[in-house]
Amino acid sequence: MASENDKRQQTRIPVDLWIEAARDGELYYQRASNLSVGGAFFVQTIPLPMGTRVSLKFTLPGDTHEIVCEGDIVSAKELGMGVQFVGLVPHDRARLEKAVLKLAKR
């Protein structure tokens, strides 16, 4: 797992992105307010306990390829939570890196 310093060194971009999160047979649509190669921050949601693992699916802005991975809840605030991506396959990680760099230049 990345240290706090490693996580903060990743470029974070503001987004308005819906991410499908499944856990224990329940499906939720979470709104991400920022995104990095390592994870996302979900807003306007009751946070799950830290350490909880969820299954994630999402499509990046301007793309049609669905990214599927796991996510661990790594931070929780009043109405938000940070999720760290786990198990990104190399081509999805590359797709995410490219999108973050492109959107960061705007």
C-alpha positions in Angstrom: 0.0 0.0 0.0 1.3 3.5 -0.8 2.2 5.8 2.0 0.4 9.1 2.6 3.2 11.0 0.8 3.1 8.6 -2.2 -0.7 9.1 -2.5 -0.4 12.9 -2.4 2.3 13.0 -5.1 -0.1 11.6 -7.7 -1.7 14.1 -10.0 -5.3 14.6 -9.0 -7.8 16.1 -11.4 -11.2 17.5 -10.6 -14.0 15.4 -12.3 -17.7 14.9 -12.2 -17.7 11.2 -12.8 -20.1 8.4 -11.8 -18.5 5.2 -10.6 -20.4 2.0 -10.1 -19.4 0.4 -6.7 -20.7 -3.1 -5.7 -20.3 -4.7 -2.3 -22.1 -7.7 -0.7 -24.6 -8.0 -3.6 -25.5 -4.3 -3.4 -24.9 -1.8 -6.2 -24.2 1.9 -5.7 -23.5 4.7 -8.1 -20.9 7.0 -6.5 -20.0 10.5 -7.7 -16.3 11.1 -7.8 -15.1 14.7 -7.4 -11.4 14.0 -8.1 -9.5 11.2 -9.8 -5.9 10.1 -9.9 -4.1 7.0 -11.3 -4.3 5.6 -7.8 -7.8 6.3 -6.8 -10.8 8.6 -6.5 -12.7 10.6 -3.9 -16.5 10.0 -3.7 -18.7 12.9 -2.5 -22.2 13.2 -1.2 -22.2 9.7 0.2 -22.3 8.1 3.6 -18.8 6.6 3.8 -18.1 2.9 4.2 -15.7 1.8 6.9 -12.0 2.2 6.1 -10.5 -1.0 4.8 -13.8 -2.0 3.0 -13.2 -3.5 -0.5 -15.6 -2.7 -3.3 -15.8 -3.7 -6.9 -15.6 -0.7 -9.3 -16.7 0.0 -12.9 -16.3 3.3 -14.7 -15.7 4.9 -18.0 -13.3 7.9 -18.3 -14.5 11.1 -19.9 -14.3 10.9 -23.7 -13.7 7.2 -23.7 -15.9 4.1 -24.3 -13.8 1.5 -22.6 -15.1 0.4 -19.2 -12.4 0.1 -16.5 -13.1 -2.7 -13.9 -11.1 -3.1 -10.7 -11.3 -3.4 -7.0 -11.1 -0.5 -4.6 -10.2 -0.2 -0.9 -11.7 2.6 1.2 -8.7 4.5 2.6 -10.3 7.6 4.0 -13.7 8.6 5.3 -15.2 12.1 6.0 -18.7 13.3 6.9 -20.2 12.8 3.4 -17.3 11.4 1.4 -14.7 8.8 1.1 -11.4 8.1 -0.6 -10.9 4.9 -2.6 -7.6 3.4 -3.7 -7.7 1.4 -6.9 -6.5 -2.2 -6.5 -5.8 -4.7 -9.3 -5.8 -2.3 -12.3 -4.7 -4.2 -15.3 -1.7 -2.6 -17.2 -3.7 -1.3 -20.2 -6.4 0.2 -17.9 -3.7 1.9 -15.7 -2.1 3.3 -18.9 -5.5 4.6 -20.1 -6.1 6.2 -16.7 -2.6 7.8 -16.7 -3.2 9.2 -20.2 -6.6 10.7 -19.2 -5.3 12.2 -16.0 -2.4 13.9 -17.9 -4.7 15.2 -20.6 -7.2 16.6 -18.2 -4.5 18.1 -15.9 -3.3 20.2 -18.8 -6.6 21.9 -19.2 
